[in-house]
Amino acid sequence: MSLHKLRLALNALVFLYKDIINKPLNIKLNFVKSSRQPKLPVVLTIEDVKALLAFINPKHKLLVLLLYGSGLRLMEAARLAAKDVGFDFLCLKIWYGKGGKYRVVTLAPELHQALRSQTFLVEQSLNADIAHPNCAGVYLTSRLSVKYQGAIRTLPWQYLFPSINLAVDPQSKLLRRHHCDETIIQKSVRGAAFSVKINKHVTPHTLRHSFTAHLLQSGADIRTVQDQLGHADLRTTQIYIHILQRGGNSVVSPLSRF
């Protein structure tokens, strides 16, 4: 039985005893969990990354550079707002990372000019939205919209990588400008990898894996890397150590002595 089916079966039993029989299962139930063997992440060499970035569509290049340069997840980059860029302290603020956690990550100073130019384009897009009679502004959560009234029409709260066209928000039914479509970035990265003939399964997340491995390879402290990635468990970060080691725990193959 697959792990997915085992989880469905366990959830069904929990529901049965809690809501039907009215005798919730004991939280200390000695249930033997079946775990999936973690896969080693795909990592590109620095030469591969250089070649990949050279073939990325210029429209998507800045976002892809942030995936590798700051170790961001694709949705973290897509949801960046103009206010999240810390030019003075060389950082990016990630407010809604995996698990809804907040963290601060590094920002390459080489991207400052490109980010300022992108912010200028966002401001132009905002001016067009303000002039549009039916545009309701950028999306904010209900709590933020109450706390920061009027923020939806100010530059700091606009998406750094906005969509080209306005779209109807399915929840509020209002016309808004969403962030860029993440599937377009995925296709752009896959297309560039195919063009430069990288014989690996390359996705936007591969650039985050590569960021991690290259940081550790350059001597960065594993705890610092853990904070940059937002990993709750250090063991998740330690997986990358296995990639950097030669063979099994740096054992030299006897074939190398021939």
C-alpha positions as CSV (number, residue, x, y, z in Angstrom):
1,M,0.0,0.0,0.0
2,S,1.3,3.5,-0.9
3,L,2.1,6.1,1.7
4,H,-0.7,8.3,0.5
5,K,-3.3,5.5,0.9
6,L,-1.9,4.7,4.4
7,R,-2.5,8.4,5.4
8,L,-6.0,8.3,4.0
9,A,-6.8,5.2,6.0
10,L,-5.4,6.6,9.2
11,N,-7.4,9.9,8.7
12,A,-10.5,7.9,8.1
13,L,-10.1,5.9,11.3
14,V,-9.5,9.1,13.3
15,F,-12.7,10.7,11.8
16,L,-14.7,7.5,12.5
17,Y,-13.7,7.3,16.2
18,K,-13.9,11.0,16.8
19,D,-17.1,12.1,15.0
20,I,-19.1,8.8,14.6
21,I,-18.3,6.6,17.5
22,N,-17.6,9.6,19.8
23,K,-14.5,7.9,21.3
24,P,-11.5,9.8,20.0
25,L,-8.3,7.7,19.6
26,N,-5.7,8.2,22.2
27,I,-3.0,10.6,21.1
28,K,-0.4,8.2,22.5
29,L,-1.6,5.5,20.1
30,N,1.4,3.3,19.2
31,F,1.0,3.7,15.5
32,V,4.0,2.7,13.3
33,K,4.3,5.4,10.7
34,S,5.5,4.7,7.2
35,S,7.9,7.3,6.0
36,R,9.1,8.0,2.5
37,Q,12.8,7.8,1.8
38,P,14.0,11.4,1.2
39,K,15.5,12.0,-2.3
40,L,18.8,13.7,-2.8
41,P,18.1,17.1,-4.4
42,V,19.3,17.8,-7.9
43,V,22.2,20.4,-7.8
44,L,23.7,22.2,-10.8
45,T,27.4,23.1,-11.0
46,I,28.3,26.8,-11.1
47,E,29.1,26.4,-14.8
48,D,25.6,25.0,-15.4
49,V,24.0,27.9,-13.5
50,K,25.9,30.4,-15.6
51,A,24.9,28.7,-18.8
52,L,21.3,28.4,-17.7
53,L,21.0,32.1,-16.7
54,A,22.5,33.1,-20.1
55,F,19.5,31.5,-21.9
56,I,16.7,32.6,-19.6
57,N,14.1,34.9,-21.2
58,P,15.1,38.5,-20.2
59,K,11.6,39.2,-19.0
60,H,12.0,36.5,-16.3
61,K,15.7,36.8,-15.6
62,L,15.6,39.0,-12.5
63,L,13.2,36.7,-10.7
64,V,15.3,33.6,-11.7
65,L,18.4,35.4,-10.4
66,L,16.7,35.8,-7.1
67,L,15.9,32.1,-6.9
68,Y,19.6,31.3,-7.2
69,G,21.1,34.4,-5.6
70,S,18.8,34.3,-2.5
71,G,17.7,30.7,-2.3
72,L,14.0,31.5,-2.7
73,R,11.2,29.2,-3.4
74,L,9.3,30.1,-6.6
75,M,6.2,31.3,-4.9
76,E,8.3,33.3,-2.4
77,A,9.8,35.2,-5.3
78,A,6.5,35.7,-7.1
79,R,4.9,37.1,-4.0
80,L,7.6,39.6,-3.2
81,A,6.3,43.2,-2.7
82,A,8.3,46.3,-3.4
83,K,8.6,47.0,0.4
84,D,10.3,43.6,0.9
85,V,13.6,44.7,-0.8
86,G,16.1,46.0,1.7
87,F,18.6,47.9,-0.3
88,D,20.3,49.4,2.7
89,F,20.9,46.1,4.5
90,L,21.4,43.8,1.4
91,C,18.4,41.6,2.3
92,L,15.0,40.4,1.2
93,K,12.1,39.9,3.7
94,I,10.1,36.8,3.2
95,W,6.7,37.1,5.0
96,Y,4.8,34.1,3.9
97,G,7.3,31.3,3.4
98,K,6.6,27.6,3.8
99,G,4.5,27.1,6.9
100,G,3.6,30.9,7.0
101,K,7.0,31.7,8.5
102,Y,8.9,34.9,8.2
103,R,12.7,35.2,7.5
104,V,15.3,37.5,6.1
105,V,17.6,36.3,3.3
106,T,20.7,37.7,1.6
107,L,20.5,39.9,-1.5
108,A,23.3,40.1,-4.0
109,P,24.4,43.8,-4.4
110,E,24.8,43.1,-8.1
111,L,21.0,43.0,-8.4
112,H,20.4,46.4,-6.9
113,Q,20.2,48.4,-10.1
114,A,17.9,45.8,-11.8
115,L,15.6,45.8,-8.7
116,R,15.4,49.6,-8.7
117,S,14.5,49.5,-12.4
118,Q,11.9,46.8,-11.7
119,T,10.4,49.0,-8.9
120,F,10.1,51.8,-11.4
121,L,8.2,49.6,-13.8
122,V,5.9,48.5,-10.9
123,E,5.2,52.2,-10.2
124,Q,4.2,52.8,-13.8
125,S,1.9,49.8,-13.6
126,L,0.4,51.1,-10.3
127,N,-0.3,54.5,-11.9
128,A,-2.1,52.8,-14.7
129,D,-4.2,50.8,-12.2
130,I,-5.1,53.9,-10.3
131,A,-6.3,55.5,-13.5
132,H,-8.4,52.4,-14.3
133,P,-12.0,53.0,-13.2
134,N,-12.7,49.4,-12.3
135,C,-9.3,48.3,-10.8
136,A,-9.6,47.6,-7.0
137,G,-5.9,47.6,-6.4
138,V,-3.5,44.9,-5.3
139,Y,-4.8,42.0,-3.1
140,L,-4.3,42.2,0.7
141,T,-5.5,39.8,3.4
142,S,-8.6,41.0,5.2
143,R,-6.5,41.8,8.3
144,L,-3.9,43.8,6.4
145,S,-6.6,45.7,4.4
146,V,-8.1,46.9,7.7
147,K,-4.8,47.7,9.4
148,Y,-3.3,49.5,6.4
149,Q,-6.3,51.1,4.7
150,G,-5.4,52.7,1.4
151,A,-2.2,50.6,1.1
152,I,-3.5,48.7,-1.9
153,R,-2.9,51.8,-4.0
154,T,0.6,52.6,-2.7
155,L,3.9,51.4,-4.2
156,P,5.4,49.5,-1.2
157,W,2.5,47.0,-1.2
158,Q,2.6,46.2,-5.0
159,Y,3.9,42.9,-6.3
160,L,7.5,43.3,-7.4
161,F,6.7,40.9,-10.3
162,P,3.1,41.8,-11.3
163,S,1.1,40.1,-13.9
164,I,0.8,41.8,-17.3
165,N,-3.0,41.8,-17.3
166,L,-5.6,42.6,-14.7
167,A,-7.8,39.7,-13.5
168,V,-10.9,39.1,-11.4
169,D,-10.2,38.0,-7.9
170,P,-12.2,34.7,-7.4
171,Q,-12.9,35.5,-3.8
172,S,-13.9,39.2,-3.8
173,K,-15.0,39.2,-7.5
174,L,-13.0,42.5,-7.9
175,L,-10.7,43.4,-10.7
176,R,-7.1,43.3,-9.4
177,R,-3.5,42.9,-10.5
178,H,-2.1,39.6,-9.3
179,H,1.6,38.5,-9.2
180,C,3.2,36.9,-12.2
181,D,2.1,33.4,-13.3
182,E,4.6,30.9,-11.7
183,T,4.0,28.4,-14.5
184,I,5.5,30.7,-17.0
185,I,8.7,30.8,-14.9
186,Q,8.7,27.1,-14.7
187,K,8.5,26.8,-18.5
188,S,11.2,29.4,-18.9
189,V,13.6,27.5,-16.7
190,R,12.9,24.2,-18.3
191,G,13.3,25.7,-21.7
192,A,16.7,27.3,-20.9
193,A,17.9,24.0,-19.4
194,F,16.9,22.2,-22.6
195,S,18.7,24.8,-24.7
196,V,22.0,24.5,-23.0
197,K,21.7,20.7,-22.8
198,I,21.8,20.2,-19.1
199,N,21.1,16.5,-18.7
200,K,19.4,16.8,-15.3
201,H,15.8,17.4,-14.2
202,V,15.9,21.2,-13.8
203,T,13.1,23.2,-12.2
204,P,13.0,26.6,-10.5
205,H,13.5,24.7,-7.2
206,T,16.8,23.3,-8.6
207,L,18.2,26.8,-8.3
208,R,17.4,26.9,-4.6
209,H,19.1,23.5,-4.2
210,S,22.1,24.8,-6.0
211,F,22.2,28.0,-3.9
212,T,22.4,25.8,-0.8
213,A,25.1,23.5,-2.1
214,H,27.2,26.3,-3.4
215,L,27.0,28.2,0.0
216,L,28.1,25.1,1.9
217,Q,30.8,24.4,-0.6
218,S,32.2,27.9,-0.1
219,G,32.5,27.3,3.6
220,A,29.2,28.8,5.0
221,D,28.1,27.7,8.4
222,I,25.3,25.1,8.2
223,R,23.2,26.9,10.8
224,T,23.4,30.1,8.8
225,V,22.4,28.2,5.6
226,Q,19.5,26.7,7.6
227,D,18.3,30.2,8.5
228,Q,18.6,31.4,4.9
229,L,16.5,28.5,3.7
230,G,13.9,28.7,6.5
231,H,14.3,25.0,7.3
232,A,12.7,24.1,10.6
233,D,14.8,20.9,11.0
234,L,18.6,21.0,10.6
235,R,18.5,17.5,9.1
236,T,16.8,18.9,6.0
237,T,19.8,21.2,5.4
238,Q,22.2,18.4,6.2
239,I,21.0,16.4,3.2
240,Y,23.1,18.8,1.0
241,I,26.2,17.7,2.8
242,H,25.8,14.2,1.3
243,I,25.9,15.8,-2.2
244,L,29.2,17.6,-1.5
245,Q,31.0,14.6,0.1
246,R,33.1,12.4,-2.2
247,G,31.5,9.0,-2.3
248,G,30.4,7.7,1.1
249,N,31.7,10.0,3.9
250,S,34.7,11.2,1.8
251,V,36.0,7.6,1.2
252,V,38.4,7.4,-1.7
253,S,37.5,4.7,-4.1
254,P,40.2,2.0,-4.5
255,L,39.8,2.4,-8.3
256,S,41.5,5.8,-7.9
257,R,44.7,4.2,-6.9
258,F,45.2,2.4,-10.2
